[in-house]
Amino acid sequence: MSNTFLIILFVLIGGGLFLSFLRLILGRKATDRAVALDTTTLITTGFLVLVAFLQGRSMLLDVALVYSVLSFLGVLAIARYLDGGLR
């Protein structure tokens, strides 16, 4: 891949992380912050997959997979809590 393409890609990923962190901090409701946290973990997982591809390390794909599963479980727990918990 060309260096210009990679620079643009990393700037876009960084911008997305910045905006989702901003929403995480400045979110008015708990649901806004939960969605921002999920978006942040999704972008970070994509970043890990990109770095694994560029470096040719399959171990980072395993890390990204575990990270995404834990993120999904965390979002489910947050959604359950915001919905009122177990009834």
N, CA, C and O of each residue as an XYZ file, in Angstrom:
348
protein
N       0.846     -1.182      0.000
C       0.000      0.000      0.000
C       0.885      1.237      0.000
O       2.005      1.223      0.512
N       0.369      2.285     -0.574
C       1.157      3.512     -0.619
C       1.109      4.231      0.723
O       0.157      4.092      1.490
N       2.148      4.996      0.983
C       2.236      5.713      2.249
C       1.143      6.763      2.390
O       0.644      6.991      3.492
N       0.767      7.399      1.298
C      -0.275      8.421      1.353
C      -1.609      7.810      1.771
O      -2.339      8.389      2.575
N      -1.918      6.647      1.224
C      -3.155      5.964      1.583
C      -3.164      5.589      3.064
O      -4.177      5.755      3.743
N      -2.041      5.088      3.559
C      -1.961      4.701      4.969
C      -2.079      5.905      5.889
O      -2.718      5.827      6.939
N      -1.471      7.013      5.503
C      -1.567      8.230      6.313
C      -3.013      8.709      6.383
O      -3.502      9.066      7.455
N      -3.691      8.715      5.245
C      -5.093      9.123      5.214
C      -5.941      8.172      6.060
O      -6.835      8.609      6.784
N      -5.659      6.880      5.965
C      -6.405      5.886      6.732
C      -6.220      6.076      8.232
O      -7.189      6.023      8.989
N      -4.978      6.299      8.666
C      -4.723      6.499     10.091
C      -5.294      7.827     10.592
O      -5.719      7.913     11.744
N      -5.311      8.846      9.762
C      -5.920     10.124     10.154
C      -7.431      9.955     10.317
O      -8.017     10.500     11.252
N      -8.060      9.210      9.420
C      -9.497      8.968      9.534
C      -9.831      8.144     10.783
O     -10.815      8.422     11.470
N      -9.016      7.141     11.069
C      -9.239      6.347     12.281
C      -9.036      7.210     13.519
O      -9.829      7.135     14.457
N      -8.001      8.016     13.536
C      -7.761      8.909     14.666
C      -8.876      9.925     14.840
O      -9.282     10.220     15.964
N      -9.370     10.460     13.737
C     -10.490     11.400     13.808
C     -11.743     10.745     14.345
O     -12.464     11.340     15.145
N     -12.008      9.520     13.911
C     -13.162      8.796     14.428
C     -13.039      8.507     15.915
O     -14.017      8.616     16.654
N     -11.845      8.138     16.355
C     -11.624      7.913     17.783
C     -11.800      9.196     18.580
O     -12.398      9.192     19.655
N     -11.276     10.294     18.047
C     -11.414     11.575     18.730
C     -12.882     11.962     18.889
O     -13.310     12.374     19.967
N     -13.648     11.828     17.809
C     -15.061     12.193     17.865
C     -15.859     11.280     18.794
O     -16.765     11.736     19.491
N     -15.522     10.001     18.802
C     -16.269      9.109     19.696
C     -15.879      9.337     21.156
O     -16.730      9.228     22.039
N     -14.594      9.657     21.434
C     -14.203     10.013     22.797
C     -14.887     11.305     23.236
O     -15.305     11.438     24.386
N     -14.995     12.254     22.308
C     -15.673     13.503     22.618
C     -17.130     13.240     22.985
O     -17.649     13.818     23.940
N     -17.783     12.371     22.230
C     -19.172     12.025     22.532
C     -19.273     11.251     23.840
O     -20.252     11.385     24.574
N     -18.258     10.442     24.126
C     -18.237      9.686     25.376
C     -18.156     10.617     26.576
O     -18.775     10.360     27.609
N     -17.405     11.684     26.444
C     -17.229     12.629     27.543
C     -18.413     13.596     27.635
O     -18.891     13.890     28.730
N     -18.881     14.086     26.494
C     -19.900     15.131     26.480
C     -21.320     14.622     26.264
O     -22.241     15.424     26.105
N     -21.516     13.306     26.255
C     -22.852     12.754     26.029
C     -23.822     13.178     27.115
O     -23.490     13.146     28.300
N     -25.021     13.577     26.712
C     -26.005     14.069     27.674
C     -26.670     12.935     28.443
O     -26.971     13.077     29.629
N     -26.897     11.830     27.783
C     -27.589     10.708     28.415
C     -26.651      9.516     28.510
O     -25.630      9.452     27.827
N     -27.012      8.589     29.359
C     -26.210      7.375     29.517
C     -26.216      6.545     28.235
O     -25.227      5.885     27.918
N     -27.318      6.575     27.505
C     -27.377      5.815     26.253
C     -26.425      6.390     25.212
O     -25.820      5.642     24.443
N     -26.287      7.725     25.182
C     -25.330      8.351     24.268
C     -23.909      7.894     24.586
O     -23.127      7.587     23.686
N     -23.591      7.853     25.860
C     -22.246      7.446     26.271
C     -22.012      5.962     25.999
O     -20.901      5.563     25.652
N     -23.054      5.142     26.154
C     -22.916      3.710     25.868
C     -22.666      3.465     24.381
O     -21.831      2.638     24.015
N     -23.380      4.176     23.539
C     -23.176      4.039     22.093
C     -21.784      4.550     21.709
O     -21.124      3.958     20.855
N     -21.338      5.633     22.327
C     -20.007      6.159     22.042
C     -18.929      5.171     22.475
O     -17.920      5.019     21.786
N     -19.127      4.503     23.595
C     -18.171      3.497     24.043
C     -18.130      2.323     23.079
O     -17.053      1.811     22.772
N     -19.281      1.894     22.602
C     -19.329      0.806     21.629
C     -18.653      1.215     20.326
O     -17.938      0.417     19.721
N     -18.871      2.436     19.897
C     -18.227      2.934     18.681
C     -16.709      2.994     18.848
O     -15.966      2.651     17.929
N     -16.258      3.423     20.007
C     -14.825      3.487     20.275
C     -14.191      2.102     20.212
O     -13.124      1.929     19.622
N     -14.843      1.121     20.817
C     -14.281     -0.224     20.772
C     -14.325     -0.815     19.363
O     -13.440     -1.584     18.987
N     -15.335     -0.466     18.593
C     -15.416     -0.932     17.213
C     -14.285     -0.342     16.374
O     -13.657     -1.055     15.591
N     -14.026      0.942     16.529
C     -12.948      1.584     15.785
C     -11.593      1.018     16.214
O     -10.718      0.801     15.376
N     -11.419      0.779     17.512
C     -10.164      0.227     18.003
C      -9.948     -1.192     17.482
O      -8.819     -1.566     17.163
N     -11.005     -1.978     17.395
C     -10.894     -3.326     16.842
C     -10.483     -3.265     15.370
O      -9.631     -4.036     14.928
N     -11.078     -2.367     14.631
C     -10.686     -2.182     13.229
C      -9.247     -1.749     13.093
O      -8.545     -2.188     12.181
N      -8.799     -0.889     13.997
C      -7.400     -0.460     13.995
C      -6.469     -1.639     14.264
O      -5.432     -1.768     13.614
N      -6.827     -2.495     15.211
C      -6.006     -3.671     15.501
C      -5.932     -4.607     14.294
O      -4.871     -5.157     14.000
N      -7.035     -4.785     13.608
C      -7.041     -5.639     12.414
C      -6.175     -5.026     11.322
O      -5.450     -5.744     10.634
N      -6.240     -3.721     11.156
C      -5.409     -3.050     10.158
C      -3.925     -3.195     10.482
O      -3.123     -3.486      9.595
N      -3.561     -2.998     11.725
C      -2.156     -3.139     12.126
C      -1.696     -4.585     11.952
O      -0.565     -4.827     11.529
N      -2.561     -5.547     12.274
C      -2.217     -6.957     12.080
C      -1.972     -7.255     10.609
O      -1.054     -8.001     10.268
N      -2.789     -6.675      9.740
C      -2.599     -6.870      8.305
C      -1.298     -6.246      7.823
O      -0.560     -6.856      7.049
N      -1.018     -5.027      8.281
C       0.186     -4.334      7.818
C       1.464     -4.995      8.323
O       2.465     -5.035      7.607
N       1.439     -5.512      9.546
C       2.636     -6.130     10.103
C       2.715     -7.631      9.835
O       3.762     -8.242     10.044
N       1.634     -8.219      9.380
C       1.624     -9.643      9.091
C       1.646    -10.501     10.344
O       2.205    -11.598     10.334
N       1.049    -10.018     11.417
C       1.020    -10.750     12.681
C      -0.394    -11.246     12.952
O      -1.320    -10.458     13.143
N      -0.539    -12.546     12.965
C      -1.864    -13.102     13.205
C      -2.253    -13.045     14.678
O      -3.433    -13.158     15.011
N      -1.271    -12.871     15.564
C      -1.580    -12.776     16.985
C      -2.475    -11.567     17.269
O      -3.344    -11.636     18.138
N      -2.272    -10.473     16.553
C      -3.099     -9.291     16.760
C      -4.545     -9.524     16.340
O      -5.455     -8.882     16.864
N      -4.759    -10.431     15.408
C      -6.133    -10.782     15.039
C      -6.824    -11.503     16.192
O      -8.012    -11.294     16.440
N      -6.077    -12.351     16.893
C      -6.645    -13.012     18.067
C      -6.983    -11.997     19.152
O      -8.028    -12.093     19.796
N      -6.102    -11.032     19.350
C      -6.346     -9.974     20.335
C      -7.584     -9.175     19.942
O      -8.416     -8.861     20.792
N      -7.709     -8.848     18.661
C      -8.869     -8.092     18.183
C     -10.155     -8.894     18.365
O     -11.193     -8.326     18.703
N     -10.097    -10.194     18.148
C     -11.282    -11.035     18.319
C     -11.719    -11.075     19.778
O     -12.903    -10.916     20.076
N     -10.779    -11.285     20.684
C     -11.103    -11.318     22.110
C     -11.619     -9.957     22.563
O     -12.578     -9.874     23.331
N     -10.981     -8.894     22.086
C     -11.404     -7.537     22.438
C     -12.825     -7.260     21.969
O     -13.609     -6.646     22.692
N     -13.160     -7.708     20.768
C     -14.510     -7.449     20.257
C     -15.564     -8.270     21.009
O     -16.670     -7.782     21.238
N     -15.237     -9.503     21.393
C     -16.189    -10.311     22.157
C     -16.422     -9.701     23.537
O     -17.562     -9.615     23.994
N     -15.342     -9.277     24.202
C     -15.488     -8.639     25.510
C     -16.250     -7.320     25.398
O     -17.038     -6.978     26.279
N     -16.017     -6.593     24.330
C     -16.740     -5.346     24.108
C     -18.229     -5.610     23.920
O     -19.062     -4.882     24.459
N     -18.563     -6.638     23.166
C     -19.959     -6.987     22.947
C     -20.634     -7.360     24.263
O     -21.753     -6.927     24.538
N     -19.951     -8.162     25.073
C     -20.516     -8.546     26.365
C     -20.670     -7.337     27.283
O     -21.641     -7.243     28.033
N     -19.720     -6.423     27.223
C     -19.827     -5.208     28.027
C     -20.999     -4.346     27.610
O     -21.701     -3.799     28.459
N     -21.216     -4.220     26.319
C     -22.347     -3.426     25.826
C     -23.667     -4.096     26.213
O     -24.634     -3.411     26.545
N     -23.711     -5.418     26.172
C     -24.921     -6.109     26.629
C     -25.180     -5.848     28.105
O     -26.324     -5.642     28.509
N     -24.124     -5.856     28.909
C     -24.287     -5.587     30.342
C     -24.755     -4.155     30.577
O     -25.612     -3.919     31.429
N     -24.214     -3.214     29.847
C     -24.628     -1.816     29.986
C     -26.083     -1.647     29.548
O     -26.850     -0.939     30.201
N     -26.462     -2.292     28.451
C     -27.845     -2.201     27.980
C     -28.808     -2.813     28.987
O     -29.899     -2.289     29.210
N     -28.403     -3.915     29.587
C     -29.253     -4.549     30.604
C     -29.415     -3.628     31.808
O     -30.507     -3.499     32.362
N     -28.312     -2.989     32.209
C     -28.360     -2.067     33.344
C     -29.242     -0.860     33.039
O     -30.043     -0.448     33.878
N     -29.100     -0.297     31.848
C     -29.890      0.882     31.485
C     -31.374      0.547     31.310
O     -32.235      1.410     31.477
N     -31.658     -0.691     30.980
C     -33.043     -1.114     30.799
C     -33.729     -1.382     32.133
O     -34.952     -1.516     32.179
N     -32.984     -1.461     33.191
C     -33.584     -1.679     34.498
C     -33.145     -2.968     35.163
O     -33.648     -3.308     36.234
N     -32.224     -3.688     34.557
C     -31.717     -4.906     35.168
C     -32.663     -6.080     35.014
O     -33.594     -6.058     34.210
N     -32.399     -7.093     35.800
C     -33.241     -8.286     35.784
C     -34.563     -8.018     36.473
O     -34.613     -7.314     37.482
N     -35.605     -8.562     35.945
C     -36.919     -8.343     36.542
C     -37.424     -9.583     37.218
O     -38.522     -9.578     37.776
